[in-house]
Amino acid sequence: MGCCGRLQERCRQCAKWTTLHEGEKHHLCRACNTARKHGPTASQSSAPSSSSSPPRPLFEHKSSALHHLSEIEREAIVTMDKLRYTRNEIADTIPCNINSVGQWIRCWQKDHTLNDKDGRGRKREADNTTAAIIETATQQPFTTPKQIISELQLPLSHDTVRRRLDEAGLHGRVARAEYPFSDYDIHRRLSFAEGYASWSEEEWERVIFSDETHIEVWGRSRVWVQRPVGQAFNAKYFANRMPHSERVSLWGSFCARGIGQAEIFVDEFNAHKYVDVLQHNLIQTALHFYPNEHWWFQQDNAPQHTSHLAQRWFHNHGVDMIDFPPYSPDLSPIENLWSILKARIEHRLIRTIDEVERVLKEEWEAIDKDLLIRLAHSMPARCQAVVQNRGHKAPY
């Protein structure tokens, strides 16, 4: 401090030592202050100014409001502030957001520390509580956060328990349904999958797939399960469900070469009716697609299909059958075709039986051949999935 309240200080613009009067806040020498107020002089404008070019960044990263400054970057901010750099200059030199510059300068002036403060908000319960939640959901996958809270008597909310399970990779999902297979059913499914695993796509192109279905789409109740990601078809997380027993209203068939004939029913579907359907539809379909080639026929194990009357008809007409396992819609690609067909019909918002017949015929004839090829070609992958899942349901 000099006499008369004068102060020796470096000019923030040209870095020359200058004398400032007490109360002056611009921290500039007389020439730079004049240039600031009235514009640069001729000598100043002709000479290149070191401040005209942006400062070279001290650290290699992009300036961002979300960038987490390291300890050395925070120290550089405080050091440059003590050297009387402006906050804009500091932000450009670090580089960082100008708000961050002010934050760490204030933090140092107030607390003389550059460490992060402890997080705010309510503290998490002890880790042993989280471990108990995860252990309960692991041992009892068919549970819910509400049931876990009740069983463990936890002073936590549903959302808190849900977050703990999600963080552990146990997400709440609707459990996949699987028929309660017996050991014999599993053996049959494995035998089928392993036996036909060597079939090529070309061989599956010569199979006629058939089935019956309902036109109406029926709903199912949901069963929730806590399971890890990628475990949707792990048998441990399946919900057992008995097969649906309503009467069918449509018989249809397809192969990789196109859709076969279909028939809508208005009367009871029994073995005699099934043989009549085969007589009027299957033979014509086979002759159309395979006039001079060998082909196979696939059906499920419905009582009408396995009756002595139907088996005798297949024998008399020389039909080679695919030995299909019981309760295996995941191995029957026509089930996927039914789902697509039903969705299209439902979208048409039909209201009467006559409309059902008309729309069904239109949608059946409009089925894309490329879709049928993909369905037929999916059989090798279906068989492999059943083998990998040890006979349990495959993701089809």
C-alpha positions in Angstrom: 0.0 0.0 0.0 1.5 3.4 -1.0 0.7 6.8 0.3 -2.6 8.5 -0.2 -4.4 5.2 -0.5 -2.6 4.1 -3.7 -1.9 0.4 -4.4 0.8 -1.2 -6.6 -0.9 -4.1 -8.6 -0.4 -5.9 -11.9 -2.8 -4.9 -14.6 -5.2 -7.6 -15.5 -5.1 -6.7 -19.2 -1.4 -6.2 -20.0 0.2 -7.6 -16.7 2.2 -4.4 -16.2 2.7 -3.0 -12.7 0.5 0.0 -12.2 -0.6 2.3 -9.4 -4.3 2.1 -8.5 -6.2 4.5 -6.3 -8.1 3.0 -3.4 -11.7 2.1 -4.4 -10.9 1.4 -8.1 -12.2 -2.0 -8.9 -11.3 -2.4 -12.6 -7.7 -3.6 -11.7 -6.4 -2.1 -15.0 -3.6 0.3 -15.8 -4.5 3.8 -17.1 -4.0 2.8 -20.8 -6.0 -0.4 -20.6 -8.7 1.4 -18.6 -8.9 4.1 -21.3 -9.1 1.5 -24.0 -11.9 -0.2 -22.1 -13.9 3.0 -21.9 -13.1 4.7 -25.2 -11.7 1.9 -27.4 -8.0 1.2 -28.1 -5.5 3.8 -29.2 -3.8 3.6 -32.6 -0.7 2.1 -31.0 -2.7 -0.4 -29.1 -4.8 -1.4 -32.1 -1.8 -1.9 -34.3 0.1 -4.1 -31.8 -1.2 -7.6 -31.4 -2.6 -8.2 -27.9 -1.7 -11.3 -26.0 -5.3 -11.3 -24.6 -7.0 -11.3 -28.1 -6.3 -15.0 -28.5 -8.0 -17.5 -26.2 -5.9 -19.1 -23.5 -4.5 -22.5 -24.0 -6.5 -25.0 -21.9 -4.6 -26.5 -18.9 -6.5 -29.8 -19.0 -7.6 -32.0 -21.9 -11.4 -32.2 -21.6 -14.4 -30.3 -22.9 -16.0 -27.6 -20.8 -19.3 -28.9 -19.5 -21.7 -28.1 -16.7 -21.8 -31.9 -16.0 -18.0 -32.3 -15.9 -16.7 -33.4 -12.5 -13.6 -31.3 -11.7 -10.6 -33.1 -10.2 -8.8 -31.9 -7.1 -6.0 -30.4 -9.2 -8.4 -28.6 -11.4 -10.1 -27.1 -8.3 -6.7 -26.0 -6.9 -5.9 -24.4 -10.3 -9.1 -22.4 -10.0 -8.3 -21.0 -6.6 -4.7 -20.3 -7.5 -5.7 -18.3 -10.7 -8.2 -16.4 -8.6 -5.4 -15.4 -6.2 -3.4 -14.2 -9.2 -6.4 -12.0 -10.0 -7.5 -13.7 -13.2 -11.1 -13.0 -14.1 -13.6 -15.9 -13.7 -14.2 -15.9 -17.5 -10.4 -16.3 -18.0 -10.3 -19.1 -15.4 -13.2 -20.9 -17.0 -11.6 -20.7 -20.5 -8.2 -21.8 -19.2 -9.2 -24.8 -17.1 -11.6 -25.3 -19.1 -14.9 -25.6 -17.2 -18.2 -24.0 -16.6 -18.0 -20.5 -15.1 -20.5 -21.5 -12.4 -18.1 -24.1 -11.3 -15.4 -21.5 -11.0 -17.5 -19.4 -8.6 -18.6 -22.5 -6.7 -15.0 -23.6 -5.8 -13.8 -20.1 -5.1 -16.6 -19.6 -2.6 -16.0 -23.0 -1.2 -12.3 -22.2 -0.5 -13.1 -18.8 0.9 -15.7 -20.2 3.3 -14.4 -23.5 4.4 -10.8 -23.6 3.1 -11.4 -27.0 1.6 -11.9 -28.3 -2.0 -13.4 -31.7 -1.1 -16.9 -32.8 -2.1 -19.5 -32.3 0.5 -21.4 -35.3 1.8 -24.6 -36.1 -0.1 -27.8 -34.7 1.1 -31.1 -36.5 1.7 -32.2 -39.3 3.9 -29.5 -41.9 4.5 -29.9 -45.4 3.2 -30.6 -48.2 5.8 -27.8 -50.5 6.8 -26.5 -52.9 4.1 -27.7 -55.9 6.0 -31.3 -54.8 5.3 -30.5 -54.8 1.5 -28.9 -58.2 1.8 -32.0 -59.6 3.6 -34.2 -58.2 0.8 -32.1 -59.7 -1.9 -31.9 -63.1 -0.1 -35.7 -63.2 0.3 -36.3 -62.5 -3.4 -33.7 -65.0 -4.4 -35.1 -67.8 -2.3 -38.7 -66.9 -3.0 -38.8 -65.5 -6.6 -42.6 -65.5 -6.7 -42.9 -62.6 -4.3 -43.5 -58.9 -4.4 -41.9 -55.9 -2.6 -45.1 -55.6 -0.5 -44.8 -59.2 0.6 -41.1 -58.7 1.4 -41.8 -55.7 3.6 -44.5 -57.7 5.4 -42.3 -60.8 5.9 -39.2 -58.9 7.0 -41.1 -56.2 9.0 -39.2 -53.5 7.2 -39.8 -49.7 7.9 -39.3 -49.1 4.1 -41.7 -48.1 1.3 -42.6 -50.3 -1.7 -40.6 -48.0 -4.0 -37.4 -48.4 -1.8 -37.6 -52.2 -1.8 -38.3 -52.1 -5.6 -35.1 -50.0 -6.1 -33.0 -52.4 -4.0 -34.2 -55.3 -6.1 -33.6 -53.5 -9.4 -30.1 -52.6 -8.3 -29.4 -56.3 -7.6 -30.6 -57.2 -11.0 -33.9 -58.7 -9.8 -36.6 -57.0 -11.8 -40.4 -57.5 -11.4 -41.8 -59.2 -14.4 -44.9 -61.2 -15.3 -43.9 -64.8 -15.0 -43.9 -66.9 -18.2 -46.5 -69.7 -18.1 -45.5 -73.3 -18.6 -47.5 -76.5 -18.6 -46.6 -78.6 -15.5 -44.5 -81.1 -17.4 -44.1 -84.6 -16.0 -40.8 -86.4 -16.5 -42.3 -88.3 -19.4 -43.3 -85.0 -21.1 -39.8 -83.6 -20.7 -38.4 -86.9 -22.1 -40.7 -86.7 -25.1 -39.8 -83.0 -25.8 -36.1 -83.7 -25.6 -36.4 -86.7 -27.8 -38.2 -84.7 -30.4 -35.8 -81.8 -30.3 -32.7 -83.9 -30.4 -34.1 -86.2 -33.1 -35.0 -83.4 -35.4 -32.0 -81.2 -34.6 -30.2 -82.4 -37.7 -33.0 -81.5 -40.1 -32.1 -78.7 -42.5 -34.3 -75.7 -43.4 -34.9 -77.4 -46.8 -36.4 -80.5 -45.1 -38.6 -78.3 -42.9 -39.9 -76.6 -46.1 -41.6 -79.9 -46.9 -43.6 -80.1 -43.7 -47.3 -79.1 -43.6 -48.0 -77.6 -40.2 -51.6 -77.7 -39.0 -53.8 -76.9 -35.9 -57.1 -75.6 -34.7 -57.7 -72.3 -33.0 -60.3 -69.9 -31.7 -61.0 -66.6 -33.3 -61.6 -64.7 -30.1 -58.6 -63.5 -28.1 -58.9 -64.5 -24.5 -57.1 -62.9 -21.6 -54.9 -64.4 -18.9 -54.3 -63.4 -15.3 -50.8 -62.2 -14.6 -48.3 -63.8 -12.2 -45.4 -61.7 -11.1 -41.9 -63.0 -10.5 -38.6 -61.4 -9.3 -36.0 -62.6 -11.8 -32.6 -61.5 -13.2 -32.2 -60.1 -16.7 -32.1 -62.8 -19.4 -33.8 -65.4 -17.3 -37.3 -65.2 -18.7 -37.2 -68.8 -19.9 -35.4 -70.3 -17.0 -37.7 -73.0 -15.7 -37.2 -71.7 -12.1 -39.2 -68.6 -13.0 -42.1 -70.2 -14.9 -45.7 -70.0 -13.6 -47.5 -73.3 -14.1 -50.7 -73.0 -16.1 -53.2 -75.6 -17.3 -54.0 -75.7 -21.0 -57.1 -73.9 -22.3 -60.0 -76.2 -23.0 -62.5 -74.2 -25.1 -63.7 -75.7 -28.4 -62.0 -74.7 -31.6 -63.6 -72.9 -34.4 -61.0 -73.0 -37.2 -58.7 -75.6 -38.7 -55.9 -74.4 -41.0 -52.5 -75.5 -42.4 -49.5 -73.9 -44.0 -46.0 -74.8 -45.3 -43.0 -72.8 -46.4 -44.5 -72.6 -49.9 -47.8 -71.0 -48.9 -51.0 -71.2 -46.9 -53.1 -74.4 -47.1 -56.8 -74.8 -47.1 -58.8 -73.8 -43.9 -62.2 -74.6 -42.6 -64.4 -72.8 -40.1 -66.6 -74.9 -37.8 -70.1 -74.3 -36.5 -70.8 -77.8 -35.1 -69.0 -80.1 -32.6 -65.4 -81.0 -33.5 -64.8 -84.7 -32.9 -62.9 -87.5 -34.6 -65.4 -87.9 -37.4 -65.4 -84.2 -38.1 -61.6 -84.1 -38.1 -61.4 -86.9 -40.6 -63.8 -85.1 -42.8 -61.7 -81.9 -42.6 -58.6 -83.9 -43.6 -60.4 -85.5 -46.5 -61.5 -82.2 -47.9 -58.5 -80.0 -47.1 -55.2 -81.8 -46.4 -55.1 -83.9 -49.6 -55.8 -80.9 -51.8 -53.1 -78.8 -50.0 -50.5 -81.6 -50.3 -51.2 -82.1 -54.0 -51.0 -78.4 -54.6 -47.6 -77.8 -53.0 -46.0 -81.3 -53.4 -47.4 -82.9 -56.5 -44.3 -85.0 -57.1 -42.3 -84.7 -53.8 -42.3 -86.4 -50.4 -43.8 -84.4 -47.5 -44.6 -84.7 -43.8 -47.6 -83.7 -41.8 -47.4 -82.1 -38.3 -50.3 -81.9 -35.8 -50.5 -81.8 -32.0 -51.8 -84.5 -29.6 -55.4 -83.4 -29.3 -57.8 -86.4 -28.8 -59.3 -85.9 -32.2 -55.9 -86.1 -33.8 -54.7 -89.3 -32.0 -58.0 -91.2 -32.3 -58.1 -94.6 -34.0 -60.3 -93.2 -36.7 -57.8 -90.4 -37.6 -54.8 -92.8 -37.3 -56.4 -95.2 -39.7 -57.1 -92.4 -42.2 -53.5 -91.3 -42.1 -52.3 -94.9 -42.6 -54.7 -95.5 -45.6 -53.6 -92.3 -47.3 -49.9 -92.9 -46.7 -49.3 -89.7 -44.7 -45.9 -89.5 -43.0 -46.4 -88.0 -39.5 -44.0 -85.9 -37.5 -43.8 -87.5 -34.0 -44.8 -84.4 -32.1 -44.4 -84.2 -28.3 -47.3 -83.3 -26.0 -48.0 -79.8 -24.7 -45.5 -78.2 -27.0 -46.9 -75.0 -28.7 -43.4 -73.5 -28.6 -42.4 -76.2 -31.1 -45.4 -75.5 -33.4 -44.8 -72.5 -35.6 -48.5 -72.4 -36.6 -49.1 -71.1 -33.1 -47.3 -67.9 -34.0 -49.3 -67.7 -37.2 -52.5 -67.9 -35.1 -51.3 -65.0 -32.9 -50.7 -62.8 -35.9 -54.0 -63.8 -37.5 -56.0 -63.1 -34.3 -54.3 -59.6 -33.9 -55.3 -58.7 -37.5 -58.9 -59.9 -37.0 -59.2 -58.1 -33.7 -57.9 -54.9 -35.3 -60.8 -55.1 -37.7 -63.3 -54.8 -34.8 -65.7 -57.4 -36.0 -69.1 -57.8 -34.2 -71.0 -60.7 -35.8 -70.3 -64.3 -36.9 -70.8 -63.4 -40.5 -68.1 -60.7 -40.2 -65.8 -63.3 -38.5 -66.1 -65.6 -41.5 -65.6 -62.8 -44.1 -62.7 -61.2 -42.3 -61.0 -64.5 -41.5 -61.0 -65.5 -45.2 -59.6 -62.1 -46.2 -56.8 -62.2 -43.6 -56.0 -65.9 -44.3 -55.5 -65.2 -48.0 -53.5 -62.1 -47.3 -50.8 -63.9 -45.2 -47.3 -63.1 -46.6 -45.3 -66.0 -47.9 -42.1 -64.6 -46.5 -43.7 -64.9 -43.0 -44.4 -68.6 -43.7 -40.9 -69.2 -44.8 -39.5 -67.7 -41.6 -41.8 -69.7 -39.5 -40.8 -73.0 -41.2 -37.1 -72.1 -41.0 -37.4 -71.4 -37.3 -37.7 -75.1 -36.5 -34.0 -75.8 -36.1 -33.6 -72.9 -33.7 -36.7 -74.1 -31.7 -35.3 -77.6 -31.3 -32.0 -76.2 -30.2 -33.6 -73.9 -27.6 -35.5 -76.9 -26.1 -32.3 -78.9 -25.9 -30.5 -76.0 -24.2 -33.4 -75.6 -21.8 -33.4 -79.3 -20.9 -36.8 -79.9 -22.3 -38.5 -76.9 -20.7 -40.3 -74.2 -22.6 -38.4 -72.3 -25.3 -38.8 -68.6 -26.1 -41.1 -69.0 -29.1 
